[in-house]
């Protein structure tokens, strides 16, 4: 989103995320009124999906095995970075 510039078509976009979006990313998507979220997986981390749903945003979770494996490997291999990023 940081590189998207001054778009005016946010309400026509779909946010695609490997992992379930954190509260900060969820808030940003809600602020820009992005109506659809496509999530690769939420087994390694459950973000604020219910907050999206409460605001009428369509959320589709794929539970893609490649995303699950990739995020699991990242968390295992970079535990300090992961814990710093998610605020633990």
mmCIF file as gemmi writes it, N, C-alpha and C atoms, coordinates in Angstrom:
data_model
loop_
_atom_site.group_PDB
_atom_site.id
_atom_site.type_symbol
_atom_site.label_atom_id
_atom_site.label_alt_id
_atom_site.label_comp_id
_atom_site.label_asym_id
_atom_site.label_entity_id
_atom_site.label_seq_id
_atom_site.pdbx_PDB_ins_code
_atom_site.Cartn_x
_atom_site.Cartn_y
_atom_site.Cartn_z
_atom_site.occupancy
_atom_site.B_iso_or_equiv
_atom_site.pdbx_formal_charge
_atom_site.auth_seq_id
_atom_site.auth_asym_id
_atom_site.pdbx_PDB_model_num
ATOM 1 N N . UNK Axp A 1 ? 0.829 -1.187 0 1 0 ? 1 A 1
ATOM 2 C CA . UNK Axp A 1 ? 0 0 0 1 0 ? 1 A 1
ATOM 3 C C . UNK Axp A 1 ? 0.874 1.252 0 1 0 ? 1 A 1
ATOM 4 N N . UNK Axp A 2 ? 2.032 1.128 0.618 1 0 ? 2 A 1
ATOM 5 C CA . UNK Axp A 2 ? 2.931 2.275 0.723 1 0 ? 2 A 1
ATOM 6 C C . UNK Axp A 2 ? 3.286 2.833 -0.649 1 0 ? 2 A 1
ATOM 7 N N . UNK Axp A 3 ? 3.405 1.983 -1.64 1 0 ? 3 A 1
ATOM 8 C CA . UNK Axp A 3 ? 3.822 2.415 -2.972 1 0 ? 3 A 1
ATOM 9 C C . UNK Axp A 3 ? 2.657 2.678 -3.922 1 0 ? 3 A 1
ATOM 10 N N . UNK Axp A 4 ? 1.45 2.628 -3.438 1 0 ? 4 A 1
ATOM 11 C CA . UNK Axp A 4 ? 0.294 2.748 -4.324 1 0 ? 4 A 1
ATOM 12 C C . UNK Axp A 4 ? -0.003 4.184 -4.748 1 0 ? 4 A 1
ATOM 13 N N . UNK Axp A 5 ? 0.58 5.129 -4.053 1 0 ? 5 A 1
ATOM 14 C CA . UNK Axp A 5 ? 0.383 6.522 -4.454 1 0 ? 5 A 1
ATOM 15 C C . UNK Axp A 5 ? -1.005 7.041 -4.143 1 0 ? 5 A 1
ATOM 16 N N . UNK Axp A 6 ? -1.402 8.013 -4.912 1 0 ? 6 A 1
ATOM 17 C CA . UNK Axp A 6 ? -2.674 8.698 -4.649 1 0 ? 6 A 1
ATOM 18 C C . UNK Axp A 6 ? -3.798 8.112 -5.502 1 0 ? 6 A 1
ATOM 19 N N . UNK Axp A 7 ? -4.035 6.857 -5.339 1 0 ? 7 A 1
ATOM 20 C CA . UNK Axp A 7 ? -5.087 6.179 -6.097 1 0 ? 7 A 1
ATOM 21 C C . UNK Axp A 7 ? -6.451 6.728 -5.719 1 0 ? 7 A 1
ATOM 22 N N . UNK Axp A 8 ? -7.374 6.587 -6.63 1 0 ? 8 A 1
ATOM 23 C CA . UNK Axp A 8 ? -8.763 6.968 -6.349 1 0 ? 8 A 1
ATOM 24 C C . UNK Axp A 8 ? -9.71 5.776 -6.537 1 0 ? 8 A 1
ATOM 25 N N . UNK Axp A 9 ? -9.13 4.622 -6.824 1 0 ? 9 A 1
ATOM 26 C CA . UNK Axp A 9 ? -9.949 3.441 -7.12 1 0 ? 9 A 1
ATOM 27 C C . UNK Axp A 9 ? -9.857 2.365 -6.044 1 0 ? 9 A 1
ATOM 28 N N . UNK Axp A 10 ? -9.528 2.758 -4.809 1 0 ? 10 A 1
ATOM 29 C CA . UNK Axp A 10 ? -9.394 1.787 -3.731 1 0 ? 10 A 1
ATOM 30 C C . UNK Axp A 10 ? -10.617 0.888 -3.604 1 0 ? 10 A 1
ATOM 31 N N . UNK Axp A 11 ? -11.801 1.447 -3.797 1 0 ? 11 A 1
ATOM 32 C CA . UNK Axp A 11 ? -13.034 0.672 -3.605 1 0 ? 11 A 1
ATOM 33 C C . UNK Axp A 11 ? -13.257 -0.379 -4.678 1 0 ? 11 A 1
ATOM 34 N N . UNK Axp A 12 ? -12.384 -0.432 -5.663 1 0 ? 12 A 1
ATOM 35 C CA . UNK Axp A 12 ? -12.489 -1.434 -6.725 1 0 ? 12 A 1
ATOM 36 C C . UNK Axp A 12 ? -11.391 -2.495 -6.612 1 0 ? 12 A 1
ATOM 37 N N . UNK Axp A 13 ? -10.523 -2.374 -5.626 1 0 ? 13 A 1
ATOM 38 C CA . UNK Axp A 13 ? -9.354 -3.238 -5.518 1 0 ? 13 A 1
ATOM 39 C C . UNK Axp A 13 ? -9.595 -4.447 -4.629 1 0 ? 13 A 1
ATOM 40 N N . UNK Axp A 14 ? -8.708 -5.422 -4.766 1 0 ? 14 A 1
ATOM 41 C CA . UNK Axp A 14 ? -8.649 -6.58 -3.888 1 0 ? 14 A 1
ATOM 42 C C . UNK Axp A 14 ? -7.253 -6.621 -3.293 1 0 ? 14 A 1
ATOM 43 N N . UNK Axp A 15 ? -7.163 -6.69 -1.965 1 0 ? 15 A 1
ATOM 44 C CA . UNK Axp A 15 ? -5.879 -6.839 -1.289 1 0 ? 15 A 1
ATOM 45 C C . UNK Axp A 15 ? -5.551 -8.319 -1.228 1 0 ? 15 A 1
ATOM 46 N N . UNK Axp A 16 ? -4.366 -8.68 -1.704 1 0 ? 16 A 1
ATOM 47 C CA . UNK Axp A 16 ? -3.911 -10.063 -1.681 1 0 ? 16 A 1
ATOM 48 C C . UNK Axp A 16 ? -2.743 -10.144 -0.703 1 0 ? 16 A 1
ATOM 49 N N . UNK Axp A 17 ? -2.841 -11.056 0.26 1 0 ? 17 A 1
ATOM 50 C CA . UNK Axp A 17 ? -1.826 -11.181 1.299 1 0 ? 17 A 1
ATOM 51 C C . UNK Axp A 17 ? -1.491 -12.647 1.522 1 0 ? 17 A 1
ATOM 52 N N . UNK Axp A 18 ? -0.204 -12.952 1.617 1 0 ? 18 A 1
ATOM 53 C CA . UNK Axp A 18 ? 0.228 -14.318 1.897 1 0 ? 18 A 1
ATOM 54 C C . UNK Axp A 18 ? -0.32 -14.793 3.229 1 0 ? 18 A 1
ATOM 55 N N . UNK Axp A 19 ? -0.275 -13.901 4.207 1 0 ? 19 A 1
ATOM 56 C CA . UNK Axp A 19 ? -0.644 -14.214 5.581 1 0 ? 19 A 1
ATOM 57 C C . UNK Axp A 19 ? -1.839 -13.355 5.988 1 0 ? 19 A 1
ATOM 58 N N . UNK Axp A 20 ? -2.604 -13.82 6.923 1 0 ? 20 A 1
ATOM 59 C CA . UNK Axp A 20 ? -3.738 -13.051 7.444 1 0 ? 20 A 1
ATOM 60 C C . UNK Axp A 20 ? -3.238 -11.685 7.913 1 0 ? 20 A 1
ATOM 61 N N . UNK Axp A 21 ? -3.834 -10.581 7.453 1 0 ? 21 A 1
ATOM 62 C CA . UNK Axp A 21 ? -3.328 -9.248 7.789 1 0 ? 21 A 1
ATOM 63 C C . UNK Axp A 21 ? -3.403 -8.929 9.282 1 0 ? 21 A 1
ATOM 64 N N . UNK Axp A 22 ? -2.351 -8.272 9.757 1 0 ? 22 A 1
ATOM 65 C CA . UNK Axp A 22 ? -2.309 -7.832 11.147 1 0 ? 22 A 1
ATOM 66 C C . UNK Axp A 22 ? -3.309 -6.691 11.351 1 0 ? 22 A 1
ATOM 67 N N . UNK Axp A 23 ? -3.442 -6.242 12.574 1 0 ? 23 A 1
ATOM 68 C CA . UNK Axp A 23 ? -4.388 -5.171 12.898 1 0 ? 23 A 1
ATOM 69 C C . UNK Axp A 23 ? -4.016 -3.889 12.151 1 0 ? 23 A 1
ATOM 70 N N . UNK Axp A 24 ? -2.716 -3.569 12.051 1 0 ? 24 A 1
ATOM 71 C CA . UNK Axp A 24 ? -2.303 -2.347 11.365 1 0 ? 24 A 1
ATOM 72 C C . UNK Axp A 24 ? -2.688 -2.4 9.883 1 0 ? 24 A 1
ATOM 73 N N . UNK Axp A 25 ? -2.416 -3.507 9.217 1 0 ? 25 A 1
ATOM 74 C CA . UNK Axp A 25 ? -2.767 -3.638 7.797 1 0 ? 25 A 1
ATOM 75 C C . UNK Axp A 25 ? -4.282 -3.676 7.604 1 0 ? 25 A 1
ATOM 76 N N . UNK Axp A 26 ? -4.973 -4.317 8.54 1 0 ? 26 A 1
ATOM 77 C CA . UNK Axp A 26 ? -6.428 -4.347 8.479 1 0 ? 26 A 1
ATOM 78 C C . UNK Axp A 26 ? -6.986 -2.932 8.573 1 0 ? 26 A 1
ATOM 79 N N . UNK Axp A 27 ? -6.47 -2.147 9.519 1 0 ? 27 A 1
ATOM 80 C CA . UNK Axp A 27 ? -6.922 -0.766 9.67 1 0 ? 27 A 1
ATOM 81 C C . UNK Axp A 27 ? -6.68 0.059 8.422 1 0 ? 27 A 1
ATOM 82 N N . UNK Axp A 28 ? -5.532 -0.15 7.796 1 0 ? 28 A 1
ATOM 83 C CA . UNK Axp A 28 ? -5.217 0.579 6.567 1 0 ? 28 A 1
ATOM 84 C C . UNK Axp A 28 ? -6.191 0.2 5.457 1 0 ? 28 A 1
ATOM 85 N N . UNK Axp A 29 ? -6.461 -1.077 5.305 1 0 ? 29 A 1
ATOM 86 C CA . UNK Axp A 29 ? -7.399 -1.529 4.273 1 0 ? 29 A 1
ATOM 87 C C . UNK Axp A 29 ? -8.799 -0.978 4.53 1 0 ? 29 A 1
ATOM 88 N N . UNK Axp A 30 ? -9.207 -0.93 5.811 1 0 ? 30 A 1
ATOM 89 C CA . UNK Axp A 30 ? -10.513 -0.363 6.145 1 0 ? 30 A 1
ATOM 90 C C . UNK Axp A 30 ? -10.535 1.137 5.872 1 0 ? 30 A 1
ATOM 91 N N . UNK Axp A 31 ? -9.462 1.829 6.196 1 0 ? 31 A 1
ATOM 92 C CA . UNK Axp A 31 ? -9.374 3.265 5.954 1 0 ? 31 A 1
ATOM 93 C C . UNK Axp A 31 ? -9.567 3.584 4.476 1 0 ? 31 A 1
ATOM 94 N N . UNK Axp A 32 ? -8.961 2.779 3.611 1 0 ? 32 A 1
ATOM 95 C CA . UNK Axp A 32 ? -9.059 3.01 2.168 1 0 ? 32 A 1
ATOM 96 C C . UNK Axp A 32 ? -10.261 2.314 1.537 1 0 ? 32 A 1
ATOM 97 N N . UNK Axp A 33 ? -11.067 1.672 2.366 1 0 ? 33 A 1
ATOM 98 C CA . UNK Axp A 33 ? -12.308 1.022 1.925 1 0 ? 33 A 1
ATOM 99 C C . UNK Axp A 33 ? -12.087 -0.026 0.832 1 0 ? 33 A 1
ATOM 100 N N . UNK Axp A 34 ? -11.044 -0.824 1.018 1 0 ? 34 A 1
ATOM 101 C CA . UNK Axp A 34 ? -10.8 -1.941 0.103 1 0 ? 34 A 1
ATOM 102 C C . UNK Axp A 34 ? -11.847 -3.008 0.42 1 0 ? 34 A 1
ATOM 103 N N . UNK Axp A 35 ? -12.635 -3.422 -0.564 1 0 ? 35 A 1
ATOM 104 C CA . UNK Axp A 35 ? -13.805 -4.26 -0.269 1 0 ? 35 A 1
ATOM 105 C C . UNK Axp A 35 ? -13.543 -5.764 -0.204 1 0 ? 35 A 1
ATOM 106 N N . UNK Axp A 36 ? -12.407 -6.209 -0.709 1 0 ? 36 A 1
ATOM 107 C CA . UNK Axp A 36 ? -12.142 -7.65 -0.772 1 0 ? 36 A 1
ATOM 108 C C . UNK Axp A 36 ? -10.707 -7.938 -0.335 1 0 ? 36 A 1
ATOM 109 N N . UNK Axp A 37 ? -10.561 -9.002 0.466 1 0 ? 37 A 1
ATOM 110 C CA . UNK Axp A 37 ? -9.254 -9.431 0.936 1 0 ? 37 A 1
ATOM 111 C C . UNK Axp A 37 ? -9.097 -10.906 0.584 1 0 ? 37 A 1
ATOM 112 N N . UNK Axp A 38 ? -7.989 -11.248 -0.04 1 0 ? 38 A 1
ATOM 113 C CA . UNK Axp A 38 ? -7.664 -12.63 -0.371 1 0 ? 38 A 1
ATOM 114 C C . UNK Axp A 38 ? -6.444 -13.015 0.452 1 0 ? 38 A 1
ATOM 115 N N . UNK Axp A 39 ? -6.595 -14.01 1.315 1 0 ? 39 A 1
ATOM 116 C CA . UNK Axp A 39 ? -5.551 -14.409 2.258 1 0 ? 39 A 1
ATOM 117 C C . UNK Axp A 39 ? -5.02 -15.783 1.857 1 0 ? 39 A 1
ATOM 118 N N . UNK Axp A 40 ? -3.711 -15.898 1.751 1 0 ? 40 A 1
ATOM 119 C CA . UNK Axp A 40 ? -3.104 -17.181 1.401 1 0 ? 40 A 1
ATOM 120 C C . UNK Axp A 40 ? -3.292 -18.23 2.478 1 0 ? 40 A 1
ATOM 121 N N . UNK Axp A 41 ? -3.11 -17.819 3.743 1 0 ? 41 A 1
ATOM 122 C CA . UNK Axp A 41 ? -3.285 -18.755 4.856 1 0 ? 41 A 1
ATOM 123 C C . UNK Axp A 41 ? -3.39 -18.015 6.174 1 0 ? 41 A 1
ATOM 124 N N . UNK Axp A 42 ? -4.053 -18.662 7.141 1 0 ? 42 A 1
ATOM 125 C CA . UNK Axp A 42 ? -4.148 -18.077 8.475 1 0 ? 42 A 1
ATOM 126 C C . UNK Axp A 42 ? -3.867 -19.104 9.561 1 0 ? 42 A 1
ATOM 127 N N . UNK Axp A 43 ? -3.207 -20.194 9.196 1 0 ? 43 A 1
ATOM 128 C CA . UNK Axp A 43 ? -2.87 -21.208 10.192 1 0 ? 43 A 1
ATOM 129 C C . UNK Axp A 43 ? -1.668 -20.807 11.034 1 0 ? 43 A 1
ATOM 130 N N . UNK Axp A 44 ? -0.68 -20.14 10.429 1 0 ? 44 A 1
ATOM 131 C CA . UNK Axp A 44 ? 0.499 -19.703 11.164 1 0 ? 44 A 1
ATOM 132 C C . UNK Axp A 44 ? 0.233 -18.44 11.971 1 0 ? 44 A 1
ATOM 133 N N . UNK Axp A 45 ? -0.711 -17.643 11.52 1 0 ? 45 A 1
ATOM 134 C CA . UNK Axp A 45 ? -1.04 -16.386 12.205 1 0 ? 45 A 1
ATOM 135 C C . UNK Axp A 45 ? -2.46 -15.985 11.822 1 0 ? 45 A 1
ATOM 136 N N . UNK Axp A 46 ? -3.291 -15.791 12.839 1 0 ? 46 A 1
ATOM 137 C CA . UNK Axp A 46 ? -4.655 -15.316 12.597 1 0 ? 46 A 1
ATOM 138 C C . UNK Axp A 46 ? -4.666 -13.822 12.84 1 0 ? 46 A 1
ATOM 139 N N . UNK Axp A 47 ? -4.866 -13.079 11.79 1 0 ? 47 A 1
ATOM 140 C CA . UNK Axp A 47 ? -4.925 -11.628 11.897 1 0 ? 47 A 1
ATOM 141 C C . UNK Axp A 47 ? -6.313 -11.162 12.297 1 0 ? 47 A 1
ATOM 142 N N . UNK Axp A 48 ? -6.667 -9.971 11.869 1 0 ? 48 A 1
ATOM 143 C CA . UNK Axp A 48 ? -7.917 -9.334 12.284 1 0 ? 48 A 1
ATOM 144 C C . UNK Axp A 48 ? -9.033 -9.566 11.258 1 0 ? 48 A 1
ATOM 145 N N . UNK Axp A 49 ? -9.169 -10.784 10.806 1 0 ? 49 A 1
ATOM 146 C CA . UNK Axp A 49 ? -10.174 -11.1 9.787 1 0 ? 49 A 1
ATOM 147 C C . UNK Axp A 49 ? -11.589 -10.769 10.242 1 0 ? 49 A 1
ATOM 148 N N . UNK Axp A 50 ? -11.885 -10.982 11.511 1 0 ? 50 A 1
ATOM 149 C CA . UNK Axp A 50 ? -13.238 -10.678 12.001 1 0 ? 50 A 1
ATOM 150 C C . UNK Axp A 50 ? -13.534 -9.185 11.924 1 0 ? 50 A 1
ATOM 151 N N . UNK Axp A 51 ? -12.516 -8.35 12.102 1 0 ? 51 A 1
ATOM 152 C CA . UNK Axp A 51 ? -12.704 -6.909 11.979 1 0 ? 51 A 1
ATOM 153 C C . UNK Axp A 51 ? -13.114 -6.547 10.555 1 0 ? 51 A 1
ATOM 154 N N . UNK Axp A 52 ? -12.487 -7.196 9.576 1 0 ? 52 A 1
ATOM 155 C CA . UNK Axp A 52 ? -12.909 -6.991 8.183 1 0 ? 52 A 1
ATOM 156 C C . UNK Axp A 52 ? -14.384 -7.349 8.022 1 0 ? 52 A 1
ATOM 157 N N . UNK Axp A 53 ? -14.729 -8.524 8.488 1 0 ? 53 A 1
ATOM 158 C CA . UNK Axp A 53 ? -16.104 -9.013 8.314 1 0 ? 53 A 1
ATOM 159 C C . UNK Axp A 53 ? -17.122 -8.096 9.004 1 0 ? 53 A 1
ATOM 160 N N . UNK Axp A 54 ? -16.757 -7.567 10.174 1 0 ? 54 A 1
ATOM 161 C CA . UNK Axp A 54 ? -17.649 -6.651 10.884 1 0 ? 54 A 1
ATOM 162 C C . UNK Axp A 54 ? -17.926 -5.391 10.074 1 0 ? 54 A 1
ATOM 163 N N . UNK Axp A 55 ? -17.017 -5.054 9.183 1 0 ? 55 A 1
ATOM 164 C CA . UNK Axp A 55 ? -17.163 -3.852 8.358 1 0 ? 55 A 1
ATOM 165 C C . UNK Axp A 55 ? -17.607 -4.182 6.936 1 0 ? 55 A 1
ATOM 166 N N . UNK Axp A 56 ? -18.081 -5.403 6.717 1 0 ? 56 A 1
ATOM 167 C CA . UNK Axp A 56 ? -18.637 -5.781 5.43 1 0 ? 56 A 1
ATOM 168 C C . UNK Axp A 56 ? -17.627 -6.081 4.343 1 0 ? 56 A 1
ATOM 169 N N . UNK Axp A 57 ? -16.364 -6.283 4.729 1 0 ? 57 A 1
ATOM 170 C CA . UNK Axp A 57 ? -15.324 -6.609 3.754 1 0 ? 57 A 1
ATOM 171 C C . UNK Axp A 57 ? -15.36 -8.112 3.499 1 0 ? 57 A 1
ATOM 172 N N . UNK Axp A 58 ? -15.309 -8.493 2.237 1 0 ? 58 A 1
ATOM 173 C CA . UNK Axp A 58 ? -15.282 -9.9 1.873 1 0 ? 58 A 1
ATOM 174 C C . UNK Axp A 58 ? -13.894 -10.477 2.102 1 0 ? 58 A 1
ATOM 175 N N . UNK Axp A 59 ? -13.803 -11.548 2.868 1 0 ? 59 A 1
ATOM 176 C CA . UNK Axp A 59 ? -12.528 -12.195 3.17 1 0 ? 59 A 1
ATOM 177 C C . UNK Axp A 59 ? -12.578 -13.631 2.667 1 0 ? 59 A 1
ATOM 178 N N . UNK Axp A 60 ? -11.606 -13.981 1.836 1 0 ? 60 A 1
ATOM 179 C CA . UNK Axp A 60 ? -11.466 -15.354 1.36 1 0 ? 60 A 1
ATOM 180 C C . UNK Axp A 60 ? -10.114 -15.87 1.821 1 0 ? 60 A 1
ATOM 181 N N . UNK Axp A 61 ? -10.122 -16.988 2.552 1 0 ? 61 A 1
ATOM 182 C CA . UNK Axp A 61 ? -8.887 -17.601 3.034 1 0 ? 61 A 1
ATOM 183 C C . UNK Axp A 61 ? -8.673 -18.89 2.246 1 0 ? 61 A 1
ATOM 184 N N . UNK Axp A 62 ? -7.551 -18.972 1.541 1 0 ? 62 A 1
ATOM 185 C CA . UNK Axp A 62 ? -7.288 -20.107 0.66 1 0 ? 62 A 1
ATOM 186 C C . UNK Axp A 62 ? -6.714 -21.328 1.374 1 0 ? 62 A 1
ATOM 187 N N . UNK Axp A 63 ? -6.023 -21.123 2.487 1 0 ? 63 A 1
ATOM 188 C CA . UNK Axp A 63 ? -5.271 -22.195 3.155 1 0 ? 63 A 1
ATOM 189 C C . UNK Axp A 63 ? -4.375 -22.913 2.143 1 0 ? 63 A 1
ATOM 190 N N . UNK Axp A 64 ? -3.664 -22.12 1.365 1 0 ? 64 A 1
ATOM 191 C CA . UNK Axp A 64 ? -2.753 -22.629 0.341 1 0 ? 64 A 1
ATOM 192 C C . UNK Axp A 64 ? -1.554 -23.313 0.996 1 0 ? 64 A 1
ATOM 193 N N . UNK Axp A 65 ? -1.295 -24.556 0.637 1 0 ? 65 A 1
ATOM 194 C CA . UNK Axp A 65 ? -0.224 -25.326 1.282 1 0 ? 65 A 1
ATOM 195 C C . UNK Axp A 65 ? 1.145 -24.689 1.074 1 0 ? 65 A 1
ATOM 196 N N . UNK Axp A 66 ? 1.375 -24.051 -0.069 1 0 ? 66 A 1
ATOM 197 C CA . UNK Axp A 66 ? 2.651 -23.372 -0.297 1 0 ? 66 A 1
ATOM 198 C C . UNK Axp A 66 ? 2.827 -22.181 0.642 1 0 ? 66 A 1
ATOM 199 N N . UNK Axp A 67 ? 1.768 -21.41 0.849 1 0 ? 67 A 1
ATOM 200 C CA . UNK Axp A 67 ? 1.833 -20.275 1.783 1 0 ? 67 A 1
ATOM 201 C C . UNK Axp A 67 ? 2.041 -20.764 3.212 1 0 ? 67 A 1
ATOM 202 N N . UNK Axp A 68 ? 1.333 -21.81 3.591 1 0 ? 68 A 1
ATOM 203 C CA . UNK Axp A 68 ? 1.469 -22.362 4.944 1 0 ? 68 A 1
ATOM 204 C C . UNK Axp A 68 ? 2.903 -22.801 5.185 1 0 ? 68 A 1
ATOM 205 N N . UNK Axp A 69 ? 3.47 -23.512 4.241 1 0 ? 69 A 1
ATOM 206 C CA . UNK Axp A 69 ? 4.856 -24.008 4.364 1 0 ? 69 A 1
ATOM 207 C C . UNK Axp A 69 ? 5.841 -22.847 4.399 1 0 ? 69 A 1
ATOM 208 N N . UNK Axp A 70 ? 5.688 -21.886 3.485 1 0 ? 70 A 1
ATOM 209 C CA . UNK Axp A 70 ? 6.601 -20.756 3.402 1 0 ? 70 A 1
ATOM 210 C C . UNK Axp A 70 ? 6.6 -19.957 4.702 1 0 ? 70 A 1
ATOM 211 N N . UNK Axp A 71 ? 5.421 -19.642 5.229 1 0 ? 71 A 1
ATOM 212 C CA . UNK Axp A 71 ? 5.339 -18.859 6.456 1 0 ? 71 A 1
ATOM 213 C C . UNK Axp A 71 ? 5.835 -19.665 7.654 1 0 ? 71 A 1
ATOM 214 N N . UNK Axp A 72 ? 5.523 -20.939 7.689 1 0 ? 72 A 1
ATOM 215 C CA . UNK Axp A 72 ? 6.024 -21.798 8.763 1 0 ? 72 A 1
ATOM 216 C C . UNK Axp A 72 ? 7.541 -21.85 8.77 1 0 ? 72 A 1
ATOM 217 N N . UNK Axp A 73 ? 8.128 -22.003 7.584 1 0 ? 73 A 1
ATOM 218 C CA . UNK Axp A 73 ? 9.591 -22.008 7.469 1 0 ? 73 A 1
ATOM 219 C C . UNK Axp A 73 ? 10.184 -20.674 7.904 1 0 ? 73 A 1
ATOM 220 N N . UNK Axp A 74 ? 9.555 -19.565 7.484 1 0 ? 74 A 1
ATOM 221 C CA . UNK Axp A 74 ? 10.058 -18.241 7.85 1 0 ? 74 A 1
ATOM 222 C C . UNK Axp A 74 ? 10.02 -18.056 9.364 1 0 ? 74 A 1
ATOM 223 N N . UNK Axp A 75 ? 8.91 -18.41 9.978 1 0 ? 75 A 1
ATOM 224 C CA . UNK Axp A 75 ? 8.765 -18.254 11.426 1 0 ? 75 A 1
ATOM 225 C C . UNK Axp A 75 ? 9.809 -19.097 12.153 1 0 ? 75 A 1
ATOM 226 N N . UNK Axp A 76 ? 10.011 -20.311 11.705 1 0 ? 76 A 1
ATOM 227 C CA . UNK Axp A 76 ? 11.004 -21.198 12.326 1 0 ? 76 A 1
ATOM 228 C C . UNK Axp A 76 ? 12.417 -20.653 12.142 1 0 ? 76 A 1
ATOM 229 N N . UNK Axp A 77 ? 12.732 -20.192 10.941 1 0 ? 77 A 1
ATOM 230 C CA . UNK Axp A 77 ? 14.099 -19.766 10.62 1 0 ? 77 A 1
ATOM 231 C C . UNK Axp A 77 ? 14.431 -18.359 11.112 1 0 ? 77 A 1
ATOM 232 N N . UNK Axp A 78 ? 13.417 -17.542 11.37 1 0 ? 78 A 1
ATOM 233 C CA . UNK Axp A 78 ? 13.627 -16.14 11.768 1 0 ? 78 A 1
ATOM 234 C C . UNK Axp A 78 ? 12.741 -15.792 12.96 1 0 ? 78 A 1
ATOM 235 N N . UNK Axp A 79 ? 12.827 -16.607 13.998 1 0 ? 79 A 1
ATOM 236 C CA . UNK Axp A 79 ? 11.941 -16.453 15.149 1 0 ? 79 A 1
ATOM 237 C C . UNK Axp A 79 ? 12.05 -15.062 15.789 1 0 ? 79 A 1
ATOM 238 N N . UNK Axp A 80 ? 13.263 -14.54 15.942 1 0 ? 80 A 1
ATOM 239 C CA . UNK Axp A 80 ? 13.426 -13.218 16.553 1 0 ? 80 A 1
ATOM 240 C C . UNK Axp A 80 ? 12.753 -12.135 15.723 1 0 ? 80 A 1
ATOM 241 N N . UNK Axp A 81 ? 12.955 -12.164 14.418 1 0 ? 81 A 1
ATOM 242 C CA . UNK Axp A 81 ? 12.345 -11.177 13.536 1 0 ? 81 A 1
ATOM 243 C C . UNK Axp A 81 ? 10.824 -11.301 13.553 1 0 ? 81 A 1
ATOM 244 N N . UNK Axp A 82 ? 10.336 -12.526 13.503 1 0 ? 82 A 1
ATOM 245 C CA . UNK Axp A 82 ? 8.886 -12.765 13.541 1 0 ? 82 A 1
ATOM 246 C C . UNK Axp A 82 ? 8.286 -12.211 14.832 1 0 ? 82 A 1
ATOM 247 N N . UNK Axp A 83 ? 8.892 -12.534 15.956 1 0 ? 83 A 1
ATOM 248 C CA . UNK Axp A 83 ? 8.368 -12.057 17.249 1 0 ? 83 A 1
ATOM 249 C C . UNK Axp A 83 ? 8.421 -10.539 17.354 1 0 ? 83 A 1
ATOM 250 N N . UNK Axp A 84 ? 9.463 -9.939 16.8 1 0 ? 84 A 1
ATOM 251 C CA . UNK Axp A 84 ? 9.547 -8.469 16.782 1 0 ? 84 A 1
ATOM 252 C C . UNK Axp A 84 ? 8.451 -7.873 15.914 1 0 ? 84 A 1
ATOM 253 N N . UNK Axp A 85 ? 8.199 -8.478 14.777 1 0 ? 85 A 1
ATOM 254 C CA . UNK Axp A 85 ? 7.23 -7.955 13.817 1 0 ? 85 A 1
ATOM 255 C C . UNK Axp A 85 ? 5.805 -8.042 14.346 1 0 ? 85 A 1
ATOM 256 N N . UNK Axp A 86 ? 5.475 -9.118 15.042 1 0 ? 86 A 1
ATOM 257 C CA . UNK Axp A 86 ? 4.1 -9.274 15.514 1 0 ? 86 A 1
ATOM 258 C C . UNK Axp A 86 ? 3.916 -8.768 16.943 1 0 ? 86 A 1
ATOM 259 N N . UNK Axp A 87 ? 4.961 -8.181 17.515 1 0 ? 87 A 1
ATOM 260 C CA . UNK Axp A 87 ? 4.824 -7.524 18.802 1 0 ? 87 A 1
ATOM 261 C C . UNK Axp A 87 ? 4.891 -8.408 20.015 1 0 ? 87 A 1
ATOM 262 N N . UNK Axp A 88 ? 5.571 -9.505 19.928 1 0 ? 88 A 1
ATOM 263 C CA . UNK Axp A 88 ? 5.699 -10.393 21.105 1 0 ? 88 A 1
ATOM 264 C C . UNK Axp A 88 ? 6.928 -10.03 21.889 1 0 ? 88 A 1
